[in-house]
């Protein structure tokens, strides 16, 4: 009868652990990539842009779809900040831009 060595199964267990860990890493990478692509589609739909360069830059800035939807407010807010108040015409322009979205 052959004596069973306590170190016999170390190799396969480590190998299994390595591949299990690698599989989990790849699954996480795929999940992250799918989430990023979904967010990219949402951004493109929200602002009506299909230019990959623009979408890449927005994602590099880590802007979410919700944040991108608010970008149209920046020009009137800039003007209001410079002037110190929002005029009726600026408010009208801002409201019409919001309705267009």
Protein Blocks (a to p, Z undefined) as FASTA:
>chain_A
ZZddfklmmmmmmmmmmmmmmmmmmmmmmmmmmmmmmmmmmmmmmnopabfklmmmmmmn
opafklmmmmmmmmmmmmmmmnopacfklmmmmmmmmmmZZ
